[in-house]
Each structure stands twice: as structure tokens, then as C-alpha cells.
Amino acid sequence: MEPSVAHQRAFGNATQKPSLVQMFAKEFGSCPMGQIPIHHASKHNYNLGTNEFIMKKEAGYTKKFATPQTLSGIETHQADGYNKTGCCNLKCPGFVQVSNTIVLEGVLAQSTSKSSQQELEFLVFQDQKTKNWWLRLAGTYVGYWRDSFLQDFRLGATEVASGGEIYYDKMNGVRHTRTQMGSGRFPSASFRYAAYHRKIQTVKQDFKLYDATSLGRWIVAAPGCYNVGDPTYNDTNWATFFFFGGPGYNPASCP
């Protein structure tokens, strides 16, 4: 199953292949038709925090625990404002995976400071025929959020956000977490060191991609631990982009 043909034509082909960004595809290729690869891991308790009521869906990569080279994966998430119904990946009934080459929570190719930089090309859009919301990664349609599960999104989304998140319960610790955001470097470290989002675009009702011309508000909860750089617009190669991240706990600025 894939999105409507008209939508696929509208967005064209991606510049990446799954074998370039995820270890499973590189080492094993794909599962037989009709089957999907599943990552097996120990049970985790996902504590999703506040009670603000807002429905959202997310797609991105995750660093588990504190070290930069540990398991990374692709996350899909739906929640009623991080209240009670939030969950991740195939633990949620609302997301249907169709790809037999992409592993949700699978290991990703790693970037190396001063050397190779690995990028993930994401596209999320609504199929106007089925009203389902599709996730495409590196040119592969990973799956979709069911329209019936996201009633508030039937007429589109009201906000698009890019950045990084760290969950940390300060009450249970004597210091800030060592969990890194991005590469673990502050945005001032710039290219080949700091993490970034580039070619940030939105899909409008005419099903064309438009460069983001204003990124609006920034939310930086702990600037001594993690931060975000000023956005750049209309760059010849990167269009709209910004650097972000940080090391977490450090005696100088993040106790």
C-alpha cells in the first residue's frame, strides 16, 4: 500500500535510499513481501509528561540513554497532549507500517565529527483521497497514521515544528541528565560538529513544498544544557536551516 499516485508524483523522488541510513537495510536488505521488520527490545515505560491538551504526531530519531553511539531509531508518536494515550512506534494502534525495509527503533548510520555526516530525509503529508497521514523516510513510504485515529487532523495541521527534545524528571535526580541532544555539541560548533535541520519545508493544500520563510517562536527550556542557533533562510543549498543540540549535564552551565 502506498499513497495516491498523484501525491507521489507531486513530491517526486527523494535523494536517499534506506540502505544509506539504516543498518538493517544495509545488512539484510528487506523482509519478504507482506512482512515487516520489527525491533525486539526490553519493555520500556514511556512517561509522556504534561497535561496540555493538544493532539500531535511526531517522526524523528531517538537516542536512548546517555552515550552518543547507542541505539537510534525512527519514532512515530500520537498523543492527547502527552496526557494518557501517547505511545511510540508499533506500540500504538494508530500507525500502520507498510515498509519491509525500514525498522522502527532500528539502528541508524552514525555521523562522525569532522568526517561523514549522516542525514535523514523526512516527509509527512496527508493523502487527500484517504485522509491518512503518510510518513516517508529516505524515499521509502514507512507507513501511515490512520485518519480515524487523528480526527483533529482531517482538515490539515495548524503547526509544524522542528527541533529536539529531552525528557528528564529533575525531581528524581540531584543533577541534570547527561543525555545529549543531537550530536552533543552546542549549535555554535556548526557544520560537521553540531546537529541541524535543513531544507525545512511545509506542504500546502496545492500539494507543493514551500520553504519555511519564518520559523516563528523558539522554545529553549535549558539554554545552558541545550540550545538552538539562529535560523538561516534562502540559502542556495540548504534553504531554511538551523543548528541545535547540547551535552546535557556539564559543570560550567548545566548543573
C-alpha positions as CSV (number, residue, x, y, z in Angstrom):
1,M,0.0,0.0,0.0
2,E,1.2,3.5,-0.9
3,P,-0.3,7.0,-1.1
4,S,-2.3,8.1,-4.1
5,V,-0.3,8.2,-7.3
6,A,-0.9,11.9,-7.7
7,H,0.7,12.6,-4.4
8,Q,3.8,10.5,-5.2
9,R,4.2,12.4,-8.4
10,A,3.8,15.8,-6.7
11,F,6.6,15.1,-4.2
12,G,9.0,13.4,-6.7
13,N,11.8,11.1,-5.6
14,A,13.9,11.5,-2.5
15,T,17.7,11.7,-2.8
16,Q,18.3,9.0,-0.2
17,K,18.0,5.2,-0.1
18,P,17.2,3.2,3.1
19,S,20.5,1.3,2.7
20,L,22.3,4.6,3.3
21,V,20.7,5.5,6.6
22,Q,19.7,2.3,8.4
23,M,21.8,-0.8,9.3
24,F,19.0,-3.4,8.7
25,A,18.6,-2.5,5.1
26,K,22.3,-2.3,4.5
27,E,23.0,-5.8,6.1
28,F,19.8,-7.8,5.4
29,G,18.0,-5.9,2.6
30,S,14.3,-6.4,3.2
31,C,11.7,-8.8,4.6
32,P,9.5,-10.9,2.2
33,M,6.5,-9.2,0.7
34,G,3.7,-8.9,3.2
35,Q,6.0,-8.9,6.2
36,I,7.6,-6.0,8.1
37,P,10.8,-6.0,10.2
38,I,10.3,-5.5,13.9
39,H,12.8,-4.5,16.5
40,H,12.8,-6.6,19.7
41,A,13.8,-5.0,22.9
42,S,13.0,-5.0,26.6
43,K,9.9,-3.4,27.8
44,H,10.0,0.4,28.3
45,N,7.8,2.7,30.3
46,Y,7.1,5.8,28.2
47,N,6.3,8.7,30.6
48,L,5.0,11.5,28.5
49,G,4.7,14.3,31.0
50,T,2.3,17.3,31.0
51,N,-1.4,17.6,30.7
52,E,-1.6,20.3,27.9
53,F,-4.4,19.2,25.6
54,I,-3.2,19.1,22.1
55,M,-3.2,16.3,19.6
56,K,0.1,15.8,17.7
57,K,2.1,13.3,15.7
58,E,5.9,13.1,15.6
59,A,8.5,11.5,13.4
60,G,12.2,11.6,14.0
61,Y,15.1,9.8,15.5
62,T,15.8,8.9,19.1
63,K,19.0,8.5,21.2
64,K,18.3,6.1,24.1
65,F,20.3,6.6,27.3
66,A,23.3,8.9,27.5
67,T,26.0,7.7,25.1
68,P,26.1,9.1,21.5
69,Q,26.6,5.8,19.8
70,T,23.8,3.8,21.4
71,L,20.6,2.6,19.7
72,S,18.9,5.2,17.5
73,G,15.7,4.7,15.7
74,I,12.7,6.2,13.9
75,E,9.9,7.2,16.2
76,T,6.2,7.7,15.4
77,H,4.0,9.1,18.1
78,Q,0.5,10.2,18.7
79,A,-0.9,11.6,21.9
80,D,-3.6,13.7,23.5
81,G,-1.2,16.3,24.6
82,Y,1.2,13.9,26.3
83,N,-1.7,13.0,28.7
84,K,-2.7,9.3,28.7
85,T,-2.8,8.0,25.2
86,G,0.7,8.7,24.0
87,C,2.8,5.9,22.7
88,C,5.6,5.2,20.2
89,N,6.2,3.2,17.1
90,L,4.2,-0.1,16.6
91,K,3.1,0.1,20.3
92,C,0.4,2.5,19.0
93,P,-2.7,1.2,17.2
94,G,-2.9,4.3,15.1
95,F,0.2,3.8,13.0
96,V,0.3,1.2,10.2
97,Q,3.7,0.2,8.9
98,V,3.9,-0.9,5.2
99,S,7.6,-0.8,4.5
100,N,9.5,-4.1,4.6
101,T,12.9,-2.4,4.7
102,I,12.6,0.2,7.5
103,V,12.8,-0.9,11.1
104,L,11.1,1.3,13.6
105,E,13.6,1.7,16.5
106,G,16.3,0.2,14.3
107,V,19.9,1.3,14.4
108,L,20.8,4.2,12.1
109,A,24.1,5.1,10.4
110,Q,26.1,7.4,12.7
111,S,27.6,10.7,11.9
112,T,31.3,11.3,12.8
113,S,32.6,14.7,13.9
114,K,34.9,16.3,11.3
115,S,34.1,13.4,9.0
116,S,31.0,11.8,7.4
117,Q,27.6,13.4,8.2
118,Q,24.5,11.2,8.0
119,E,21.2,12.8,7.2
120,L,17.6,11.7,7.4
121,E,15.2,13.0,4.8
122,F,11.6,13.0,6.3
123,L,8.3,13.8,4.6
124,V,4.9,13.8,6.4
125,F,1.8,14.7,4.5
126,Q,-2.0,13.9,4.3
127,D,-3.4,11.9,1.4
128,Q,-6.4,13.9,0.2
129,K,-8.1,10.7,-1.0
130,T,-7.9,8.6,2.1
131,K,-7.2,11.4,4.7
132,N,-4.4,9.2,6.2
133,W,-1.2,10.9,7.1
134,W,1.9,9.3,5.5
135,L,5.5,9.1,6.7
136,R,8.2,8.8,4.0
137,L,11.8,8.3,5.0
138,A,14.7,8.3,2.6
139,G,12.3,7.8,-0.4
140,T,10.5,4.9,1.3
141,Y,6.9,5.1,2.5
142,V,7.3,3.7,6.0
143,G,3.6,3.8,6.9
144,Y,0.7,6.0,7.8
145,W,-1.3,7.3,10.7
146,R,-5.0,6.3,10.3
147,D,-7.4,9.1,9.6
148,S,-9.8,7.6,12.2
149,F,-7.1,7.9,14.9
150,L,-6.4,11.6,14.1
151,Q,-9.8,13.2,13.8
152,D,-8.4,16.7,14.7
153,F,-6.2,16.4,11.6
154,R,-8.9,15.8,9.0
155,L,-8.5,19.4,7.6
156,G,-4.7,19.5,8.0
157,A,-2.3,20.6,10.7
158,T,-2.2,24.0,12.4
159,E,1.5,24.0,13.3
160,V,4.7,22.4,12.1
161,A,7.7,22.2,14.4
162,S,11.4,21.1,14.1
163,G,14.0,20.6,16.8
164,G,15.0,18.3,19.6
165,E,13.5,17.1,22.8
166,I,14.9,15.6,26.1
167,Y,12.7,14.1,28.8
168,Y,14.1,14.5,32.2
169,D,12.5,14.4,35.6
170,K,14.6,16.8,37.7
171,M,12.7,15.8,40.9
172,N,14.3,12.3,40.7
173,G,17.9,13.4,40.3
174,V,20.5,15.5,42.0
175,R,21.8,16.9,38.8
176,H,20.7,17.3,35.2
177,T,20.7,14.3,32.9
178,R,23.8,13.5,30.8
179,T,21.6,12.7,27.9
180,Q,22.8,14.5,24.8
181,M,20.7,16.3,22.2
182,G,21.7,15.9,18.6
183,S,25.5,15.3,18.5
184,G,26.0,16.5,22.0
185,R,27.6,19.8,20.8
186,F,26.1,23.3,21.0
187,P,24.9,24.9,17.8
188,S,27.9,27.3,17.8
189,A,30.1,24.3,16.8
190,S,28.4,24.4,13.4
191,F,28.7,22.0,10.5
192,R,30.5,18.7,11.0
193,Y,30.1,19.0,14.7
194,A,26.6,20.2,15.7
195,A,23.2,18.6,14.6
196,Y,21.0,20.5,12.2
197,H,17.7,20.7,10.4
198,R,17.9,21.9,6.8
199,K,15.6,22.3,3.8
200,I,12.7,22.8,6.2
201,Q,9.5,22.9,4.1
202,T,5.8,22.7,4.5
203,V,3.1,21.0,2.3
204,K,0.2,23.3,1.5
205,Q,-3.2,22.5,0.0
206,D,-2.0,22.6,-3.6
207,F,0.4,19.7,-2.6
208,K,3.5,21.7,-3.3
209,L,6.5,22.0,-1.0
210,Y,7.3,25.6,0.2
211,D,10.4,26.6,2.0
212,A,9.7,27.8,5.5
213,T,10.2,31.6,5.5
214,S,9.6,32.2,9.2
215,L,10.2,29.7,11.9
216,G,8.2,31.7,14.5
217,R,8.8,31.1,18.1
218,W,11.6,29.2,19.8
219,I,11.3,27.2,23.0
220,V,14.6,26.7,24.8
221,A,13.9,25.4,28.3
222,A,17.5,25.0,29.5
223,P,20.0,27.0,27.3
224,G,23.0,26.0,29.4
225,C,22.3,22.4,28.6
226,Y,20.9,22.6,25.1
227,N,20.4,25.4,22.7
228,V,19.4,26.4,19.2
229,G,21.1,28.7,16.7
230,D,19.6,31.5,14.7
231,P,17.8,30.2,11.6
232,T,19.1,31.0,8.1
233,Y,16.7,31.5,5.2
234,N,17.1,31.2,1.4
235,D,20.4,29.5,1.4
236,T,21.4,28.3,-2.0
237,N,22.0,24.7,-0.9
238,W,20.3,24.3,2.5
239,A,17.3,26.7,2.0
240,T,16.0,27.2,5.6
241,F,18.2,25.6,8.3
242,F,19.4,25.9,11.9
243,F,21.8,24.1,14.2
244,F,20.8,22.8,17.6
245,G,21.8,20.5,20.5
246,G,23.9,20.3,23.5
247,P,25.7,18.0,26.0
248,G,23.2,18.0,28.9
249,Y,24.9,18.0,32.2
250,N,28.1,19.9,32.4
251,P,29.5,21.8,35.5
252,A,30.1,25.0,33.6
253,S,26.5,25.8,32.5
254,C,24.2,22.8,33.3
255,P,24.5,21.6,36.9
